[in-house]
Amino acid sequence: MLYQEDYSKRKRLRDQSPFLSYRKNVYNQRVENNVTKQFNKIHGNEIKPVSHQTHMFDEEGLKRAYDSPNRYYQHRNKLFVAGTKDFPQDHLDDLTLPFGNTLNLTKRGNDVESYYRNHMTEIDTLVGHSLGASVAMALEDKYRDDKIDIPGVGIKQVKNIRCACCCRKYGWEKYKNKRFSS
């Protein structure tokens, strides 16, 4: 018991005095920071802040899909499919939409279906716009989770982002928190 009391007293005194505590001493903190900065400068090990983005708005995912060369983008369990953008191919594909069979008749449908087959266990939500919405609905008809007999595999949710003229005219920011689902 005597040893425990002495230790507690020494610990309390060390915490109260800034000169006895190494970590609480302002001078030691400055020296430690300068040494760390010099070490990082010499060895190139700079600490970069890591952003852990856990959630992405649908509009941000669609922007990335439009910017990607293959016009689709996956973020975690969501697959974003862009709409009409490439002039000759996509406009011709838009003309074939009323005839059905979107996955086989359109280039975007073929590309997205082959990507979905390879990543079937990862994707359960599709977000599409314009031509991408048609492809997403066709994929849902074919690969809906109640049609596939494998547990945990299949599409559970499809979001169709409409209002293309408003989004292009007024920007994505105005419609960021609104959901245009059908």
C-alpha positions as CSV (number, residue, x, y, z in Angstrom):
1,M,0.0,0.0,0.0
2,L,2.8,2.4,0.8
3,Y,4.3,1.9,-2.6
4,Q,1.0,2.6,-4.4
5,E,0.5,5.9,-2.4
6,D,4.1,7.0,-3.3
7,Y,3.5,6.3,-6.9
8,S,0.2,8.1,-7.0
9,K,1.8,11.1,-5.3
10,R,4.7,11.2,-7.8
11,K,2.3,10.8,-10.7
12,R,0.1,13.7,-9.4
13,L,3.1,15.9,-9.0
14,R,4.5,15.1,-12.4
15,D,1.1,15.9,-14.0
16,Q,0.9,19.3,-12.1
17,S,4.4,20.5,-13.0
18,P,5.1,21.4,-16.6
19,F,8.8,21.0,-16.1
20,L,8.7,17.4,-14.9
21,S,6.3,16.2,-17.6
22,Y,8.0,15.7,-21.0
23,R,4.8,15.8,-23.0
24,K,3.2,18.8,-21.4
25,N,6.3,21.0,-21.6
26,V,5.8,23.6,-24.3
27,Y,9.5,23.8,-25.2
28,N,9.7,20.0,-25.6
29,Q,6.6,20.0,-27.8
30,R,8.2,22.6,-30.1
31,V,11.5,20.7,-30.3
32,E,9.6,17.5,-31.0
33,N,7.5,19.2,-33.8
34,N,10.6,20.7,-35.4
35,V,12.5,17.3,-35.4
36,T,9.4,15.6,-36.9
37,K,9.2,18.2,-39.6
38,Q,12.9,18.0,-40.4
39,F,12.7,14.2,-40.5
40,N,9.7,14.3,-42.9
41,K,11.5,16.9,-45.0
42,I,14.6,14.7,-45.4
43,H,12.9,11.4,-45.9
44,G,9.8,12.7,-47.8
45,N,7.3,11.1,-45.4
46,E,4.9,14.0,-45.2
47,I,1.7,13.2,-43.4
48,K,-1.2,13.8,-45.8
49,P,-4.8,14.1,-44.4
50,V,-6.9,11.1,-45.5
51,S,-10.5,11.8,-46.4
52,H,-12.8,8.9,-45.6
53,Q,-15.8,9.5,-47.8
54,T,-18.4,7.0,-46.8
55,H,-21.4,8.5,-48.6
56,M,-21.7,9.9,-52.1
57,F,-24.7,11.8,-53.4
58,D,-26.2,10.4,-56.5
59,E,-25.4,13.5,-58.5
60,E,-21.7,13.3,-57.6
61,G,-21.6,9.7,-58.8
62,L,-23.3,10.6,-62.0
63,K,-20.8,13.4,-62.6
64,R,-18.0,10.9,-62.2
65,A,-19.8,8.5,-64.6
66,Y,-20.1,11.2,-67.2
67,D,-16.4,12.0,-66.8
68,S,-15.3,8.4,-67.1
69,P,-14.4,7.1,-70.5
70,N,-16.8,4.1,-70.3
71,R,-19.7,6.2,-68.9
72,Y,-20.3,4.2,-65.7
73,Y,-18.8,4.5,-62.3
74,Q,-18.9,2.3,-59.2
75,H,-18.7,3.6,-55.6
76,R,-19.0,0.9,-53.0
77,N,-22.3,-0.9,-53.6
78,K,-23.7,1.6,-56.2
79,L,-23.2,1.6,-59.9
80,F,-23.8,5.0,-61.6
81,V,-24.7,4.9,-65.3
82,A,-24.5,8.1,-67.4
83,G,-26.9,9.1,-70.0
84,T,-26.6,10.3,-73.6
85,K,-23.2,11.9,-74.2
86,D,-21.2,10.5,-77.1
87,F,-22.7,11.9,-80.3
88,P,-23.0,9.3,-82.9
89,Q,-23.3,6.1,-80.8
90,D,-25.6,7.2,-77.9
91,H,-28.0,9.1,-80.2
92,L,-28.4,6.1,-82.4
93,D,-28.9,4.0,-79.2
94,D,-31.6,6.4,-78.0
95,L,-33.6,5.6,-81.2
96,T,-33.6,1.8,-80.4
97,L,-35.0,2.2,-76.8
98,P,-38.7,2.0,-77.8
99,F,-38.1,-1.5,-79.3
100,G,-37.1,-3.0,-75.9
101,N,-34.1,-5.3,-75.4
102,T,-32.0,-2.4,-74.2
103,L,-29.2,-4.6,-72.9
104,N,-28.5,-6.2,-76.3
105,L,-29.3,-3.3,-78.7
106,T,-27.3,-0.5,-77.1
107,K,-23.6,-0.3,-76.6
108,R,-24.0,1.2,-73.0
109,G,-26.3,-1.8,-72.2
110,N,-23.7,-4.3,-73.3
111,D,-20.9,-2.6,-71.5
112,V,-22.8,-2.1,-68.2
113,E,-24.2,-5.7,-68.2
114,S,-20.8,-7.2,-68.7
115,Y,-19.4,-5.1,-65.9
116,Y,-22.3,-6.0,-63.6
117,R,-21.8,-9.7,-64.3
118,N,-18.1,-9.4,-63.2
119,H,-19.0,-7.4,-60.0
120,M,-22.4,-9.0,-59.2
121,T,-21.7,-9.7,-55.6
122,E,-20.6,-6.1,-54.9
123,I,-23.4,-4.0,-56.6
124,D,-26.9,-3.9,-55.3
125,T,-28.0,-0.4,-56.3
126,L,-28.1,1.2,-59.7
127,V,-28.4,4.9,-60.4
128,G,-29.0,6.0,-63.9
129,H,-29.8,9.1,-65.9
130,S,-31.5,9.3,-69.3
131,L,-30.0,6.4,-71.4
132,G,-28.4,5.1,-68.2
133,A,-31.8,5.0,-66.5
134,S,-33.1,2.8,-69.3
135,V,-30.1,0.5,-69.0
136,A,-30.6,0.4,-65.2
137,M,-34.2,-0.6,-65.4
138,A,-33.4,-3.3,-68.0
139,L,-30.7,-4.6,-65.7
140,E,-33.2,-4.6,-62.8
141,D,-35.7,-6.6,-64.8
142,K,-33.0,-9.2,-65.6
143,Y,-31.0,-9.4,-62.4
144,R,-33.5,-8.4,-59.6
145,D,-32.6,-10.1,-56.3
146,D,-35.9,-12.1,-56.1
147,K,-35.3,-13.5,-59.6
148,I,-31.8,-14.8,-58.8
149,D,-31.6,-17.8,-56.6
150,I,-28.2,-16.8,-55.0
151,P,-28.7,-15.2,-51.6
152,G,-27.2,-11.7,-51.3
153,V,-26.8,-11.3,-55.0
154,G,-29.0,-9.1,-57.2
155,I,-30.2,-5.6,-57.6
156,K,-32.3,-4.3,-54.7
157,Q,-32.8,-0.7,-55.7
158,V,-32.8,1.4,-58.9
159,K,-32.8,5.2,-58.9
160,N,-33.7,7.1,-62.1
161,I,-32.5,10.7,-62.1
162,R,-34.7,12.8,-64.3
163,C,-34.9,16.4,-65.1
164,A,-31.9,16.6,-67.4
165,C,-32.7,20.0,-68.9
166,C,-33.0,21.6,-65.4
167,C,-29.8,20.0,-64.2
168,R,-27.9,21.2,-67.2
169,K,-29.4,24.7,-67.1
170,Y,-29.3,25.5,-63.4
171,G,-26.5,23.1,-62.3
172,W,-26.4,20.1,-60.1
173,E,-26.2,22.0,-56.8
174,K,-29.8,23.2,-56.9
175,Y,-31.0,19.6,-57.1
176,K,-28.4,18.1,-54.8
177,N,-30.7,17.1,-51.9
178,K,-33.8,16.3,-53.9
179,R,-34.6,12.8,-55.1
180,F,-36.1,12.4,-58.5
181,S,-37.0,8.7,-58.4
182,S,-39.6,6.8,-60.2
